[in-house]
């Protein structure tokens, strides 16, 4: 289950040397998990997906691993001239939590197939509603064929037909995330209040809320250099991310049991070669060689 750490109080009594040791320990755990996650991701790729559940598990797990790799790029060493930016790590950590909640709701949660099918219709409606709001300033006189299809699929699903009038209206608008965060936390096994505190804490940094910049001088943080408070916050984010990543790996192995031992469908060299070709650099390299 996702492990939730309290805000930095638990590290307040550590000496600078002990704090550094704890940060580096948490970073090692994180990087070990990330290495394993990348192996599982590649081992579950290149497989013909028989269901939406499997297809979206592959997509969302890839998203989770990419976010985690980005976080890793922002984890500095404890030596001079390293750049420290907890706020960026916090933003990505919140993003990681959101990706995992989608992953669990769509792919890991054990529900009846009619419910899972209904959840995918809700996903598509949310996608449609989000895109419509994004481009609402651009008027269109074209009939909304996509929405008509989604409405038909909504009406055809026995689970979605159980929605009352208010819930149905909200779902068809597609403006809100189609799941209740607290309900998922209960199923995952996470204590709601602890999760909520950290989620809101990370959100303050995501949206540059006042908590992210008030008391910067008092707390000696947020200036890009290594400080005790910056390090404490990094430990909090890593503890949280480690729990999310471990749960994601376990979930992926439920759907792809051999992913950790299966050879990837593309070698590292093939991945590099494809990137070079797609970016128009392969001929240059060949000429230089």
N, C-alpha and C positions, 0 to 999 in steps of 0.2 A: 504494500500500500504506500501511497505517497507519504513521505515523511515531512512533517511541518515543524520547522524550527521557530522558536520565539524570536522576536526582534532582538538586536544585539546584546541584550542584557546578559546572556550566558557567557559572553566573551569579555565583559567589562573588567574582570579581575585578572586577565592575562597580561603578562609582561609583553613588551614589544617583540621579544624573541619568541615567546610562546604563541603570540598572535600570528606571527609569520609562519611558524611551524604548522599551526592549525589551518591557515589558509592554503599552504602548499599541500597539506594532507588532503583537504577537500578537493583541491584541483586535481590531484592524482586520481582520486576516486572518480571524479567527473570524466577525466580523459580516458580512464579504463572503460567506463561505461560507454562513452562515445565511440571508442574503438570497436567495442562489441556491437553497438547499434549500427555502425556503418557496415559491418560484416553481415549482420542480419538483413539490413536493407538491400544490400547487393544480392544476397542469397535468396531474397523473395522477389527479385525483379525478373523481368523477361518471361513471366509465366502468364499464359492465357487465362484471364480472370473469368470464372464461370458465373459469378454473381456480382452485383453492385457492392456487396459487403466486402468481397475480396479485392475488387478493383479500387475502392476508396481506401481500404486499409493500406494498400501499396502507396497510393497518392499521399495520404495523410502521414504515414510513417516516414516517407521521404521528406515531407515538409518538416516534421519534428526533427529529423536528423540534420537537415540544412540549418534550421534555427540553432540547434546545439553547436554545430560547427561555427556559426557566426559568433555565438557566445564565447566559444573557445578562443577565437581570434582576439577577444577583448580581455583575456585573463593574463595580466602582466606578470613578469618575474619580479622578485623582490630585490631589485638592484637599481642603482642610479639611472636616471633619464628614462625610465619606463613610464608609459602613459597610463594613468588610472582614471577610469570613467564609469563609476558604478551606475549612473543614470541610464547609460546605454545598455548595460547588462540587465538592469531592471526592466527596461522596455522589452527586451527580447525574452526575458524570463516570463513576463506576463503573456507575451505572444505564444510562448511554449505551452503555458497552462491552457490557453484557449484552444490551441491546436489539439492538445490531448483530450480536452472535453469533447470536441467534435469527433475525434477518433474513437473515443469510448462509446459515445452515443450512437454513432452510425455502425460501428464495426465490432466492438467487443462486448457490449451489453447483450446478455442472452435474453432475447425476447422472441415471441412468436413471429413467424415470417410475415404475417399480415401487418403486424406492428412495424417491423423493419421496412417493409415496402412503403408503408405510410410515412415513415420517417424520411425516406428518400424523396417522396413527393413534397414533404414540408421543406426539405433542403432546397429542392428546385424552386419552390415558391419563394423562399427567402432569397435565393439568388436572383430570381426574376424581379422581386420587389426592390432589392438593393440596387440592381442595375437601372431600374426605372427611376428611382429616386436620384441616382447619380447623374442621369442625363435628363432630368425632368424639365430643364430649361429648353431642351431641343424638342420642339413640337413635332408630332408625327400624325399623319392622317391615315397611316396604314393600319389595317385591322391587326389586333394583337393575337396572332395565330398561336403563339407559344402559350399564352395565358389560357386560351380556350382549351388547349390540350391538357394543361395542368389542372384546370377546373374539372375536366372530364375524368381525369385520373383520380382526383380527390374524391369525386362522387362515387367512383367505382370501388374505393377501398373501404372495406367493412369497418376497420378500426377508425378511420377518419370520419366515417358517418356517425360515430358515437359522440362527436364533439357537439357541445351545445352551441346555440346561435352566436354567443359572444366569442367563444373560442374559435369557432369556424370563421367568423368575420376577420379576426386577428390573423389567423393562419393564412387566409387567402390574400390578405394585404401583403404578407411577406416582409414586413418592416422589422420585426423583432426576431431575435434568435429563437428557434423553435423548441428549445428545451429550457427547463428550469435548472439553474446551476446547483441549487441546494439538493434537488432530487438526485442529480448525478453524483454529488459528493457523498451522499448517503450510500449509494450503490457501490462506489469505489472504495469506501471505507475511510474517508477523510473527515476529520472533525470540522464542522462548518465554520465556527468562529475563528479558528486558527487560520484556515485557508483564507477567509474573508479579510482578515487583518493584513496578511501578506499580499493578497491580490490588490487591495486598496493602496497599500504601501508602494507596490510596484507601479500601480496606475498613476500615482502622484508624479512619478518620474517620467512615465510615458507621455503624460499630457502637460508636463512642466507646471504641475500644481505648486502652490506656495511651499508645501512641505519639501519640495525638491531643491528650493533655493534659499528659503528662510534659514537662518542660523548657520549658514555656511561658514562664517567666520568663527562663531562660537564652537562649532563642532570640528573645525579644521578639516573641511572636506570640500569636494567639488571643484578643485582647482587643477586637477590633472596630475597631481603628484601623490606619492604613496604616503598615506597617513593611517593612524590607528583606526579612525572611524570609517574611512573608506574601505579598509581591509575587513572590518567587522561586517559591513554591509555586503561585501563580496561573499563572505562566508555564508551569510543568510541566503543569498541568491543561489549559491552552489548547493547548499543543503536541499533547498526546494527543488532545484533542477535535477539533482541526482535522483530524488524520489520519483519525479515525473518520468524521467528517462528510463529508469528501471521498470516501472509499470508499463511503459510503452513497449519495451523489449519483450516483456513477459506476454503482453497481449499479442504482439506480432507472431511470437512463437506458437501461440495457440492456433493461429490461422495458417501458419507456414512452419510446421514442426521441424523440417529439415533445413530451414533457412540459415542456420549457423554453420552447417557443414556442407551445404550445397555450393558448388563452384559458381561464381557469378557468370551471367550470360555474356558479359563483356569484360575483357581483361583491362587492366589499367592502361596498357599501351593502346588498346582499341578505343578507349574513352578519349584519350589525348588526341589520337589521330582524327577522330570524328570532330572534336572541337576545332582542331586546326583546319580541317577541311571546310567546316561550316563557316568559319571566320575568314576564309580565303587566304590562309597563311601556308597551306601545305605546299603550293607550287613555289613559294619564296624559299621555304626551307630546302626543298629539293634542289632548287637552282644553286643555293649557297653551298649545299653539300657537294 
